[in-house]
Amino acid sequence: MKGNRLTALAMAAMLGVSAVQPVYAADWQSQNPLIAHALGEADGKIETNSKEAFITSWENGYRVVEGDFTYTSDGTLVLRHDFDADGSYYRLEIEPNGKLVMDSKTFVETPVVYEQTAITAVDLLYLMLEYPDMYLVTDTKDTDKATVQRQFNDLKTIANNIGAPEILDRIIPQIYHKDMLNWVKEIYPFQNWIFTLYLITNPNYGEIADFCAANGIDTVTLHYNRATKENVSALKAKGLKVYAHTVNRYLMFEDLLQMGVDGIYTDRIKPYELDWVGLENSRALTEQAFLVGDKEMTLTTLGIFGKAHAPLRQLAEAGKKFSAEYNKEAGTLNLTLGKKFTTLGNEMLMDGSGRLVTKKADFKLLVDGKETGIQCFYVDGEVFAPVDEILTLVQK
């Protein structure tokens, strides 16, 4: 068995393949019991639909976010719950100026809660291109055919215009009534769907379950007040996943899990807190063996964007070995081959909580003074680098 495993590892190292989950998961629900509501929380602020919320959600371990969509006065699709004076303006600490509905220029130039960045649908899809393992659940609000098709046609056009039509396979439309399914399918055959019930006054759960099962919809979302055992059982009898919204209390989450709910939309409950309610965080460190030359070494790895990443201090012991020198002013981290690794000087910043909070590193990685283009990450403050790419460099 060990010989077979070593052969597979050697082939993976030569081919640049990492033994981690693919970026795209067909069953997105099984590893994501949490959906970040309104793109999530950033700096203690919720319901912002901001750039910072999206990035912070990814850093905290969410891989599914829900976003609210509406149009500006000049017809730009943007991330905002609404333009009502007592709605988003009030909640986001924005003073209405003249007409309540902003034009697109005012929208992008007006900070959310004083400092966060308002984003358009174009901005959001660029973020999804930058973070290729994030799924988006749409909350488009409107229920008439013309507006619904306009919204999803805009999303399709944006994805094509930025040269990334594959992003559409990570967009999960929420439909609000049965007719909306075919309206959206006329625009694009999305791979995943959610039937959300918050606009239906008296839902017939058996009929909805039958409709979903017959039309390839595998997830239903309902308000937590409606998540009774009877209602949830009627939906799950047809093999559906059930999510509840919007839940920010751990005890309520535990109660919903007892009712049979599979997950929740939340502003504040984090993936690294899932063990508090008896669930496992799908993101975890693993010990993996890699072949370096003719020697096997074990690394502590974390899957990021579909690749195995490991601590730089461990990788420094592979192949030719290397030292690392950080230049804050230049924004570089230089690896010098053949020297002994000592310290990066950031040990005091490392976080031993095990939350696996992951941030893109803000330095350029150099090897012997030459830029590599390799993206590193801080994981709880420690520098992680892509295993295959670093091993390739140290074995040349």
Residue pairs with C-beta under 8 A, 6 or more apart in sequence:
5 289
6 289
6 291
6 296
9 19
9 289
9 290
9 291
9 296
10 291
11 17
12 18
12 19
12 388
13 290
13 291
13 292
13 388
13 391
16 388
16 389
16 392
17 388
18 301
18 303
18 306
18 307
18 308
18 386
18 387
18 388
19 288
19 308
20 301
20 303
20 306
20 307
20 308
21 31
21 303
21 306
22 306
23 132
23 133
23 305
23 306
24 133
24 169
24 170
25 31
28 63
28 64
28 135
28 172
28 192
29 218
29 219
29 241
29 262
29 263
31 63
31 282
32 62
32 63
32 64
32 135
32 263
32 282
33 262
33 263
33 264
33 274
33 279
34 62
34 64
34 263
34 264
34 266
34 269
34 270
34 271
34 274
35 62
35 64
35 65
35 66
35 137
35 243
35 263
35 264
35 265
35 266
36 53
36 57
36 62
36 64
36 65
36 66
36 265
36 266
36 267
37 46
37 47
37 66
37 245
37 246
37 265
37 266
37 267
38 46
38 47
38 48
38 49
38 53
38 66
38 67
38 68
38 81
38 267
39 48
39 49
39 50
39 53
39 54
39 57
39 65
39 66
39 67
39 79
40 46
40 53
40 54
40 56
40 57
40 60
40 62
40 65
40 267
41 53
41 56
41 57
41 267
41 268
42 48
42 50
42 52
42 53
42 55
42 56
42 57
42 116
43 52
43 56
43 115
43 116
45 53
45 112
45 113
45 116
46 267
46 268
47 81
47 88
47 91
47 92
47 267
48 92
48 112
48 113
48 116
49 67
49 68
49 79
49 80
49 81
49 112
49 118
49 119
50 79
50 112
50 113
50 116
50 117
50 118
50 119
51 116
51 117
51 118
51 119
51 123
51 127
52 116
52 117
53 65
53 116
54 65
54 119
54 124
54 127
54 131
54 134
55 127
55 131
57 65
58 131
58 134
58 358
59 357
59 358
59 359
60 270
60 271
60 272
60 355
60 357
61 270
61 271
61 272
61 281
61 283
61 355
61 356
61 357
61 358
62 134
62 270
62 271
63 133
63 134
63 135
64 134
64 135
64 136
64 137
64 172
65 134
65 135
65 136
65 137
66 136
66 137
66 138
66 139
66 174
66 265
67 79
67 124
67 136
67 137
67 138
67 139
68 79
68 80
68 81
68 82
68 139
68 141
69 77
69 78
69 79
69 80
69 121
69 138
69 139
69 140
69 141
69 151
70 77
70 78
70 80
70 81
70 82
70 83
70 141
71 77
71 78
72 78
72 101
72 102
72 103
72 104
72 107
73 99
73 101
73 102
73 103
74 103
74 104
76 104
76 107
76 120
76 121
77 120
77 121
77 151
77 154
77 155
77 158
78 104
78 107
78 118
78 119
78 120
78 121
79 118
79 119
79 120
79 121
79 123
79 124
80 88
80 107
80 118
81 87
81 88
81 91
82 88
82 141
83 89
83 100
83 101
83 102
84 100
85 96
85 100
88 94
89 95
89 96
89 100
92 112
92 113
93 112
93 113
93 114
94 110
94 112
97 106
102 110
104 120
107 118
107 120
108 118
108 119
108 120
110 118
111 117
111 118
112 118
119 127
121 154
121 155
121 158
122 158
122 162
124 136
125 155
125 158
125 159
125 162
125 164
125 167
126 162
127 134
128 134
128 136
128 164
128 167
128 170
129 162
129 164
129 167
131 305
132 305
132 306
133 305
133 306
134 170
135 170
135 171
135 172
135 192
136 170
136 171
136 172
137 172
137 174
137 194
138 151
138 155
138 171
138 172
138 173
138 174
139 174
139 196
140 147
140 148
140 151
140 152
140 173
140 174
142 148
142 151
143 176
143 177
143 180
143 199
145 179
145 183
148 180
148 183
148 184
149 183
149 184
149 186
149 187
152 173
152 184
152 187
152 188
153 187
155 168
155 171
155 188
156 165
156 168
156 187
156 188
159 165
159 166
159 167
159 168
168 188
168 190
169 190
169 191
171 190
172 190
172 192
172 193
172 194
172 219
173 184
173 190
173 193
173 194
174 193
174 194
174 195
174 196
174 221
175 181
175 184
175 193
175 194
175 195
175 196
175 217
176 196
176 198
176 199
176 200
177 199
177 200
178 211
181 193
181 215
181 217
184 190
192 218
192 219
193 216
193 217
193 218
193 219
194 217
194 219
194 220
194 221
194 243
195 208
195 211
195 212
195 217
195 219
195 220
195 221
196 220
196 221
196 222
196 245
197 203
197 208
197 220
197 221
197 222
197 223
197 226
198 221
198 222
198 223
198 245
203 222
203 226
205 230
205 231
205 234
205 235
206 234
208 220
208 235
209 220
209 234
209 235
209 237
209 238
209 240
210 238
211 217
212 218
212 220
212 235
212 238
212 240
213 238
213 239
213 240
217 240
218 239
218 240
218 241
219 240
219 241
219 242
219 243
220 235
220 240
220 241
220 242
220 243
221 242
221 243
221 244
221 245
221 265
222 231
222 242
222 243
222 244
222 245
223 244
223 245
224 244
224 245
224 246
224 247
224 252
224 256
224 264
227 242
227 244
227 256
227 259
227 261
228 259
229 259
229 260
232 242
232 259
232 260
232 261
233 260
235 242
236 242
236 260
241 262
241 263
242 260
242 261
242 262
243 261
243 262
243 263
243 264
243 265
244 256
244 261
244 263
244 264
244 265
245 264
245 265
246 264
246 265
246 266
246 267
247 253
247 256
247 264
247 265
247 266
247 269
248 266
248 267
248 268
248 269
250 269
250 273
250 276
250 277
253 264
253 266
253 269
253 277
254 277
254 278
256 264
257 277
257 278
257 279
270 355
271 281
271 282
271 283
272 281
272 353
272 354
272 355
272 356
272 357
274 280
274 281
275 281
281 356
283 302
283 303
283 356
284 302
284 356
285 300
285 301
285 302
285 356
286 300
286 301
286 302
287 298
287 299
287 300
287 301
288 298
288 299
288 301
288 308
288 387
289 296
289 297
289 298
289 299
290 296
290 297
290 298
290 299
290 318
290 387
290 391
292 318
292 319
292 391
292 394
292 395
293 319
293 395
297 317
297 318
299 308
299 310
299 311
299 314
299 315
299 387
300 310
300 311
300 314
301 308
301 309
301 310
301 387
302 308
302 309
302 310
302 356
302 358
302 379
302 384
303 309
304 358
304 377
304 384
304 386
307 386
307 387
307 388
308 386
308 387
308 388
309 377
309 379
309 384
309 385
309 386
309 387
310 384
310 385
310 387
311 379
311 382
311 383
311 384
312 324
312 341
312 344
312 376
312 382
312 383
312 384
312 385
312 390
313 341
313 344
313 382
313 383
315 385
315 387
315 390
315 391
315 394
316 322
316 323
316 324
316 335
316 341
317 341
318 390
318 391
318 394
318 395
319 391
319 394
319 395
320 337
320 338
320 394
320 395
321 337
321 338
321 339
321 340
321 341
321 394
322 335
322 336
322 337
322 338
322 339
322 341
322 367
322 394
323 335
323 336
323 339
323 340
323 341
323 342
324 333
324 334
324 335
324 336
324 341
324 344
325 333
325 334
325 336
326 332
326 333
326 344
326 345
326 346
326 363
327 333
327 334
331 362
331 363
331 364
332 363
332 364
332 365
332 366
333 344
333 361
333 363
333 364
333 365
333 366
333 376
333 383
334 366
334 367
334 368
334 369
335 365
335 366
335 367
335 368
335 393
336 368
337 367
337 368
337 393
337 394
344 383
346 381
346 382
346 383
349 381
350 380
350 381
350 382
351 357
351 380
351 381
352 380
353 380
354 380
355 380
356 379
356 380
357 379
357 380
358 377
358 378
358 379
358 384
359 377
359 378
360 375
360 377
360 378
361 375
361 376
361 377
361 378
361 383
363 376
364 371
365 371
365 372
365 373
365 374
365 375
365 376
365 385
366 372
367 393
372 389
372 393
374 385
374 386
374 389
374 390
375 386
376 383
376 384
376 385
376 386
377 383
377 384
377 385
378 384
